[in-house]
């Protein structure tokens, strides 16, 4: 059984995405990929944070838990067309820059967790995200990642 702190799980997930999306990031002038929630992103940006609800007990006692993290991608609305194209590439499970393929490419995150899977009901469709200090909302979507701790 893996026994990593939650932040280490989020860091391992961000590292996995960074490696898997290296060519997509290069083609788009870089993608900011962070292991925690980013309140003031430099889009395109992918951040990771706990879902609501976050933890579920998977067996009797306190030793088996499942955590659900949100992996969120956001782009600028100023360049509407290319932002939507990038999001669609990330959303398409058949494409080389698929976030599902990136995340599930190593289901233990190099031994950091027991197992993980992207929820079958994700990604979401396009949504607008209004950040704390942003004058203009960002366009994005989310994936729910279930992790066995």
N, C-alpha and C positions, 0 to 999 in steps of 0.2 A: 504494500500500500504506500502510495506517495504521501509525503507529509510536508508540503511546502506552504509557507504563509500565503495569504490571498494576494498580496502585492507581487510576490514571486510568480504566481500563476498568471497574473495580468501582464507582467513583464515577459514571461515566456510566450504568451500568446502574441504580444506585439512583436517580439523577435521573429516568431514563425511567420507572421504576416509580412514583416519587412523583407525577409529572405525570399519568400514566395513571390512577392510583387516587385522585386528589384527591377525587372525589365519594364513593367508598366509604370513604375515610378520614374524611370529614366525617360520614357517616352512622353511623360506629362510634366517634365521639368521638376520632378520630385513630388513625393507625397509625404506630408507630415504624418507619421505614425507614432502614437503615444500610448503608453500602457495605462494611463489614467484619463479622466475626463478633461477635455481642453475647453476652457471657457472663452478663450480668445484665439481661435485657430488661424493658421495660415493655409487656406484651402489650396489644393485638395488636402483633406485631413481625415485620418481614421483615428478614432479614440475608443477607449474601452472603459466601461464602468459597470457597477452592479445593477442588475435588473430589479424590477419591483413586481412581484416578490423575488427575493434573492436566494435564500437558503431553504432547502427542503430536506428533512430527515428521510433517508431511503431505507433504513432498517431500524429495528428496535435498539435503543441505546443511543449513545452519542458518538459512535465511531464511524457511521456511514452517512455522508452528506452529499447532496448535489447542489452546486452553486450555478446560478444563471447570470451570465455576463452579457451586456449589450456591446456589440461591435458596431460603431456608427461611422458612416462615411459621409462627408459633406464637401460640397463644391460651391464656388461662387455663382451667384445668379447673374453677375455682370456679363459673363461669357456663357450664356445660357446653353447654346448648342453643344459645345465641347464638354461642358460640365455634365450634361445629361448623357452624352456618349460615354464618358468615363464611368458614371454610375451604372449604366447598362452593362458595360464590360465587367464591372465588379459583381453585378447581380447574376450574370449569365453563368450557370454551372458548367457549360460546355466550353467556355472561353479560357484562354491561358491566364488571364488575370482575375479569374473567379475567386471571390473571397471564400466561398464554401470550400473549393479545392485547396486554397491556401491554408485554411484553418484545419481541415480534416486530413491534410497531408501527413501530419504526425499527431495521432490521436492521444499520445501521452505527453506531448510537449517536451520531448527528450527526458521523460521520466518524472516530470514535475507533477503530473496528475495521473490518476488511474485510467481515465478514459475521458473523451469528450465527443460531442457531436453537435452539429448545427441543427437547431430546431427545424422540423420539417415545414413549419408555417412561415419561414423567413426566406428571403429578405422581405421587408415591408415594401410597399410602393413608395414613390417619391413623397417626401414631406418637407415642410419648411421648418427651419430651426432658427429661432431668434436668440442669439447669444447675449450675454449680459451687457456688453458695451457696443455691440454691433448696431449700426444704423440700418443696415440692410440684412434681411434674413439670408441664410444659406439653404441650398437645396440638398437633400440627402436621403438616406435610407438606413435601416438597421437590420442586423442579424442577431438572433438570440443563440448563445452558445451555452450548452449544458455541459457542466464539468463535474465528473465524479472525483470528490476529494478523498 
